[in-house]
C-alpha cells in the first residue's frame, strides 16, 4: 500500500506513506496542517505579541538582535554549541528587513528531507527519511492544535489506557521563576510529527523555535547522522511510573535499545500542571 503525499501538497516536500506488512491503512487526520493552529480564541491574547524584528541589511550577522547574535545556525544546521541555557531561538521573520536567505531562517522554510510514514514491525506507524540527514539538521516540526490546560484535561479523560496520547507539553522557564507552557495536540489537526515514535536512545531531539510569532514551534533536529530508511525517534520524557497504587500505569516500551528502561515515559495525573 502506498500514498504519494499524505500532506496534500501542504509541505515543501511530499510526505509519502507505505505499508509493506499488511493491509492496514493510515488513520486519516481530520485536517493536515503544516503549521500549528490555535484551538481556542481564548488563547489569542496569550500569544498575541510578536518578536521584535531586526533592521539588518540583506544578511544578518552577530550584531543582529535576533538569535543570530549567538550563532544559533551554521550553514542551515543547528550549531553544535547550542544548548537550552543559551536562550530561546528566535528566527528572523517577514517583519525583519533581512532577505529570505538570511542564515537565521531555517525551520520556517519547512521540511528539507523526504520523509515517509510507514508501518513498523512492533510500534505501529512510524517515520523515516528516504535520504541521509546530517547531524543537527532540522527534520520536522511537531504540529497540532494549541490548546489550554482545561481542554487538554478533558481530552485526556476520554483516552483509554491502550489508546495513543499525542499531547505534547512544553514548559519554558524564564526570569523570575516564571514558566511559559504550550500544549500541542495533533490528534485531529496535525502533521507528520504525530507519527514519530519513542526511543530510549533517540536520534532526534526537540527545540522550541519562534519565527514571526510568540507561539513556539516544537522542532526536531538530528541528534546524530541518520542514514536513509532508519526510523526517526525521540524521547517522550524522562520520568516513568511503573506501579501506582498497585496498578500498572505505564505501557511497555518496544524500542529495544540497549538502555531501554522497559516502559514508555509516564507521569502522574498532574503532569500538565
C-alpha positions in Angstrom: 0.0 0.0 0.0 1.4 3.4 -1.0 0.3 7.0 -0.8 2.4 9.6 -2.6 1.7 12.5 -0.3 -0.4 12.5 2.9 0.1 16.3 3.3 -1.9 17.1 0.1 0.9 19.4 -1.1 1.0 21.4 2.1 4.6 20.6 2.8 7.6 21.7 0.8 8.4 18.0 0.0 5.9 15.2 -0.4 5.3 13.0 2.7 4.7 9.5 1.5 3.1 6.5 3.2 3.9 2.9 2.7 2.7 -0.4 4.3 4.8 -3.4 3.3 3.4 -5.6 6.1 -0.3 -5.9 5.8 -3.4 -4.1 4.5 -3.7 -1.6 7.5 -4.4 1.9 6.3 -3.1 5.1 7.7 -5.6 6.7 10.1 -6.6 9.9 8.4 -6.3 13.4 10.1 -9.4 15.4 10.2 -7.1 18.2 9.0 -3.5 18.0 7.8 -1.6 21.3 8.5 2.0 22.3 8.1 1.8 24.9 11.0 0.1 24.7 14.4 -3.3 26.4 14.9 -4.9 27.9 18.0 -7.6 25.6 19.2 -9.5 28.3 21.0 -9.9 32.1 20.6 -9.2 32.4 24.3 -5.6 31.7 23.6 -5.2 34.6 21.2 -4.2 37.1 24.0 -1.6 34.8 25.4 0.3 34.6 22.1 -0.7 38.0 20.6 2.7 39.7 21.0 5.3 39.4 18.3 9.1 39.0 18.5 10.9 42.3 17.8 12.1 42.5 14.2 15.6 43.3 13.2 16.6 46.0 10.7 19.7 44.3 9.2 20.6 44.9 5.6 20.4 41.7 3.5 22.2 39.0 5.5 22.3 39.1 9.3 25.4 38.8 11.4 26.4 38.6 15.0 25.1 42.1 15.7 21.5 41.0 14.8 19.1 41.4 17.7 17.5 38.1 16.8 19.2 34.7 17.6 21.9 35.2 15.0 23.8 37.1 17.7 24.7 33.8 19.3 25.3 31.9 16.1 22.4 29.5 16.5 22.7 28.2 12.9 25.7 27.5 10.8 25.1 26.7 7.1 21.5 25.8 7.8 22.3 23.4 10.6 21.9 24.0 14.4 25.2 24.9 16.0 27.0 22.2 17.9 27.5 24.8 20.7 23.7 25.3 21.2 22.1 24.3 24.4 18.9 25.3 26.1 20.7 27.6 28.6 21.9 29.7 25.6 18.4 31.2 25.5 15.3 30.9 23.2 15.8 30.6 19.4 14.0 33.5 17.6 14.4 33.4 13.9 14.1 36.4 11.7 10.7 36.8 10.1 8.7 38.6 7.4 8.7 41.6 9.8 12.5 41.8 9.6 14.4 43.7 6.8 16.9 41.0 6.0 16.4 38.8 3.0 14.8 35.3 2.9 18.2 33.6 2.6 19.3 35.1 5.9 21.3 32.5 7.9 18.9 33.0 10.8 16.0 31.5 8.9 15.9 27.6 8.9 12.8 25.9 10.3 10.4 28.5 8.7 11.5 27.1 5.3 9.8 23.8 6.2 10.8 20.2 5.8 14.2 19.7 4.0 14.3 15.9 3.7 11.9 13.5 2.0 10.1 11.8 4.9 7.9 8.7 4.9 5.3 7.3 7.3 5.5 3.5 7.4 4.1 0.6 9.4 6.8 -0.7 11.8 7.1 -4.3 13.0 6.4 -3.5 16.7 5.3 0.1 17.3 2.5 0.8 14.8 3.1 3.7 12.4 6.5 5.4 12.4 8.5 7.9 10.4 11.7 7.5 8.4 13.7 9.6 5.9 14.4 8.5 2.4 17.7 10.3 2.4 20.7 10.9 4.6 20.2 13.5 7.3 23.4 15.2 8.7 23.8 15.7 12.4 22.0 18.8 13.8 19.8 19.2 10.7 16.2 20.3 11.1 14.0 17.4 10.4 10.3 18.4 11.1 8.0 20.3 13.4 5.5 18.8 15.9 2.3 20.4 14.6 -1.2 20.4 16.0 -3.8 22.3 17.9 -2.6 24.7 20.6 -5.0 24.1 23.5 -5.2 25.2 27.1 -5.0 23.0 30.3 -8.7 22.6 30.7 -9.2 21.3 27.1 -6.1 19.0 27.5 -7.6 17.5 30.7 -10.9 16.9 29.0 -9.3 15.2 26.1 -7.2 13.0 28.3 -10.2 11.9 30.3 -11.6 10.4 27.0 -8.5 8.4 26.3 -8.5 4.7 27.1 -5.4 3.2 28.7 -4.5 1.5 25.5 -5.1 4.5 23.2 -2.2 6.6 21.9 -1.8 10.0 23.6 -0.3 12.6 21.2 -0.5 15.6 23.5 2.9 17.4 23.8 3.5 19.8 26.7 6.5 22.2 26.6 7.4 24.3 29.7 9.9 27.1 29.1 11.4 28.6 32.2 12.0 32.3 32.1 13.1 35.0 34.5 11.6 35.5 38.0 10.8 31.8 38.2 8.0 32.1 35.6 7.1 29.4 33.2 5.6 29.6 29.7 3.6 26.5 28.9 2.4 25.4 25.5 0.2 22.4 24.9 0.0 20.9 21.4 -2.4 18.1 20.4 -2.1 16.7 16.8 -4.9 14.1 17.3 -7.3 15.8 15.0 -5.2 18.5 13.4 -1.5 17.8 12.8 1.4 16.9 10.6 3.9 14.1 10.1 5.4 14.7 13.5 2.4 12.9 15.0 3.8 9.6 13.9 7.2 9.9 15.4 7.8 7.0 17.9 9.6 7.0 21.3 13.0 5.5 21.8 15.2 5.4 25.0 18.1 6.0 22.6 16.5 8.5 20.1 18.1 10.0 17.0 16.1 13.3 17.3 15.8 16.0 20.0 13.3 18.8 20.2 14.0 22.6 20.5 11.4 25.4 20.8 11.8 27.9 18.0 9.9 31.1 17.3 9.5 32.6 13.9 7.2 35.6 13.4 5.0 34.6 16.3 5.3 34.1 20.1 3.8 30.6 19.6 6.8 28.2 19.9 7.4 25.7 17.2 8.4 22.3 18.6 11.2 21.5 16.1 13.1 18.2 15.9 16.8 18.2 15.0 19.0 15.2 14.2 21.0 14.1 17.3 23.5 12.3 15.0 23.9 11.4 11.4 20.9 9.4 10.3 21.1 7.1 7.3 18.2 6.5 4.8 15.3 4.4 6.0 16.3 4.4 9.6 13.3 5.1 11.9 13.2 8.6 13.3 12.5 8.7 17.1 12.6 11.0 20.1 12.4 10.5 23.9 8.8 11.2 25.1 10.0 12.1 28.5 12.4 11.3 31.3 10.1 10.1 34.1 8.4 6.7 34.2 6.0 5.3 36.9 5.5 1.6 36.5 3.3 1.0 39.5 1.0 3.3 41.3 -1.5 2.2 44.0 -1.0 -1.4 42.9 -1.9 -0.8 39.2 0.3 -0.7 36.2 0.1 2.7 34.6 2.9 2.6 32.1 2.9 0.8 28.7 5.8 -1.4 27.8 8.4 0.2 25.6 9.2 -1.6 22.4 12.3 0.4 21.3 14.7 -2.5 22.0 17.6 -0.1 22.6 20.4 -1.2 24.8 19.5 1.3 27.5 15.7 0.7 27.3 14.0 1.4 30.6 11.3 -1.2 29.8 8.3 1.2 29.8 7.2 4.3 28.0 7.6 7.5 30.0 4.5 8.2 32.2 3.9 11.0 34.6 1.1 11.2 37.2 -2.3 12.8 36.8 -0.9 16.4 37.3 1.6 16.1 34.5 0.0 19.0 32.6 0.3 21.4 35.5 
